[in-house]
Amino acid sequence: MTYDDCGWHSDTTSDLGLDSEAGATHIGMFYAWAVAHDLHSPTALVWGEPEPRPRPELAALRDRTKTPGRYLLDHCCGELNTGDLNARGQAFADAAYRQYLRAYEYIPEIARYETTYHAPDTWETYEAVATLLDEAWTEWQRQL
């Protein structure tokens, strides 16, 4: 199952005069947070290969050498799918991803831009988004 896809946002980003890559920022932020909290899958299925392969490219997120949106575009085809997350990450995303999308635009660091798509794909933006996701995680944990 696909939680979100940069391509789903391309009409909006185009109408706004933005590069289609602007649709990857919010998705990449969620995924980078999942990686930072060990909620990601450490392996990936590759077409034509019998076994999942390790994902050494995840170091680019951990080391912050690539921004979250750029990572998502370069290594996840601009998508967040169930296969990108481990079982706990999937359970959290199932419960919280839609709520995250609704709350994202109200994060002060995001709300100051014309639209959510104008928010920059930076680690500073990630820090603001991480606070929201930390709160959502805490709330989700309480409900278990």
Secondary structure, 3 states (H helix, E strand, C coil): CEEEEHHHHHHHHHHCCCCHHHHHHHHHHHHHHHHHCCCECCEECCCCCCCCEECHHHHHHHCCCCCHHHHHHHHCCCEEEHHHECHHHHHHHHHHHHHHHHHHCCCHHHHCCCCHHHCCCCHHHHHHHHHHHHHHHHHHHHHC
